[in-house]
Amino acid sequence: MVIGFGVCLIQWASKRMQDGAATKDWVVAGTVALGVFNAGVSLFGRGVAESVLYQLKEKPEEESSNSKLPQD
């Protein structure tokens, strides 16, 4: 959601520039928009990293519990 919101804000800041708003207005809006977008990308990346770390942590436990089962 944060990435999508950031993209919408970037489009909004771009529209302000095209409509002839004062330079300060669209620059500030664009800076905030890019900050929101980058925060979204950062959150997404952190989520992927945490998921991979969790999967790597759980994998050895599953393998060791499976090796203790008697085989036919």
Steps between C-alpha positions, in 0.01 A plus 500: 500500500781741580663445160170566324436811707849627418441447128173693524676783679773510236234529230329776699825696537569457128153631419562804721817571304319470167219727621753776571503495880780686673831315485522475877156335518563221253858440616386455860210280387732291283755462777236379744357269233838344430557457874170314537574285195850412624361418845259257333780334305703476819212340691444252217868410487514453875198271483665287234822482701315398817307234308818350357673504839199331661491232230872434537465476877207258482643276227774330709248429777265328255784293353627393843152400618446298183830316542396378846197318362546126450518404134337190357 
